[in-house]
């Protein structure tokens, strides 16, 4: 993921284990967050756009539950439901992608594995391009 992020580092910040909170119920600590780059520097989290969550013990259902709660929090923090936020749930080997736009969540049926890095990098790059076009 960092390899794909490098192309976009001038526009976005890459956060590791950064807590996000909208309120007491919509909060959490994703494994990674991609957010717009703040003019105030790396210490300020701007608009969270991509949330990455680990599927602990390969439990993707629980991973998506956590990810979706954090996507809703991110969407509300952004104060603009028309800007989609993207979620990724991974166990390190398998990567699954989703998107929350307005009140509609959609996810890909099949995931991508590290065994086929070209497809996985393509999917990650697609997410970054989608974020770039939505925030332009």
C-alpha positions in Angstrom: 0.0 0.0 0.0 2.8 2.4 0.8 4.3 1.7 -2.6 1.1 2.9 -4.3 0.7 5.8 -1.8 4.1 7.2 -2.9 2.7 8.5 -6.1 0.1 10.5 -4.2 2.1 11.7 -1.2 2.0 15.3 -2.3 -1.9 15.4 -1.9 -2.5 12.9 0.9 -1.2 11.9 4.3 -0.7 8.3 5.4 -1.6 7.6 9.0 -0.8 4.5 11.1 -3.0 3.6 14.0 -4.6 7.1 14.1 -7.9 7.2 16.1 -10.9 8.9 14.5 -14.1 9.8 16.3 -17.3 11.5 15.3 -19.0 10.7 18.6 -19.1 8.1 21.4 -20.6 5.4 19.1 -18.8 6.3 15.8 -15.1 6.0 16.6 -12.2 3.7 16.2 -8.6 3.2 15.4 -8.1 1.9 11.8 -4.8 0.3 11.0 -4.2 2.9 8.3 -5.9 6.0 7.1 -5.3 8.0 4.0 -6.5 11.6 4.4 -6.1 14.9 2.6 -2.8 16.6 3.4 -3.2 19.4 5.9 -1.6 22.8 5.3 -0.7 22.6 9.1 1.5 19.6 8.6 1.5 15.9 9.6 0.1 16.6 13.1 -3.4 17.4 11.8 -5.7 14.8 10.4 -7.8 16.4 7.6 -10.5 14.7 5.7 -10.2 10.9 6.1 -10.8 9.3 2.7 -9.5 5.7 2.9 -9.7 3.4 6.0 -7.8 0.1 6.2 -8.7 -2.5 8.8 -7.1 -5.8 9.6 -9.3 -8.9 9.4 -8.1 -10.4 12.7 -8.0 -14.2 12.5 -9.2 -13.9 8.9 -12.7 -12.8 10.1 -13.7 -10.5 7.2 -17.2 -10.1 8.5 -16.0 -8.6 11.8 -13.4 -6.6 9.8 -16.1 -5.1 7.6 -18.2 -4.3 10.7 -15.4 -2.3 12.2 -14.5 -0.8 8.8 -18.0 0.3 8.1 -18.4 2.0 11.5 -15.1 3.9 10.8 -16.3 4.8 7.2 -19.5 6.3 8.7 -17.4 8.2 11.2 -15.1 9.4 8.4 -18.0 10.5 6.3 -19.5 12.5 9.1 -16.2 14.1 10.0 -15.9 15.1 6.4 -19.3 16.8 6.7 -20.0 15.9 3.0 -21.7 12.6 2.3 -21.3 13.2 -1.4 -17.6 12.6 -1.1 -17.2 8.8 -1.1 -15.0 7.2 1.5 -13.2 3.9 0.8 -12.6 0.9 3.0 -10.2 -1.9 2.8 -10.2 -5.0 4.9 -7.2 -7.3 4.7 -5.6 -10.2 6.5 -2.3 -9.3 4.9 -2.7 -11.9 2.1 -6.3 -11.2 0.9 -7.4 -7.6 0.3 -11.1 -6.6 -0.1 -12.4 -3.2 -1.1 -15.5 -1.2 -0.4 -17.0 2.2 -0.8 -19.5 4.3 1.2 -21.2 7.0 -0.9 -24.1 8.8 0.8 -26.0 6.0 2.6 -25.0 3.3 0.1 -22.2 0.8 0.9 -20.9 -1.4 -1.9 -18.0 -3.8 -1.9 -16.3 -6.0 -4.5 -17.3 -9.7 -4.4 -13.8 -11.1 -4.9 -10.7 -9.9 -3.2 -7.1 -9.5 -4.4 -4.2 -11.4 -3.1 -0.5 -10.7 -2.7 0.1 -13.7 -5.0 -1.0 -11.4 -7.9 0.6 -8.1 -7.0 -0.1 -6.5 -10.3 -3.9 -6.8 -9.8 -3.6 -5.8 -6.1 -1.6 -2.7 -7.0 -4.1 -1.9 -9.8 -6.9 -2.1 -7.3 -5.1 0.1 -4.8 -4.2 2.6 -7.5 -7.8 2.7 -8.6 -8.9 3.6 -5.1 -6.3 6.5 -5.0 -7.4 7.7 -8.4 -11.0 7.6 -7.3 -10.2 9.6 -4.2 -8.3 12.1 -6.3 -11.1 12.6 -8.8 -13.7 12.9 -6.0 -11.7 15.6 -4.1 -10.6 17.6 -7.1 
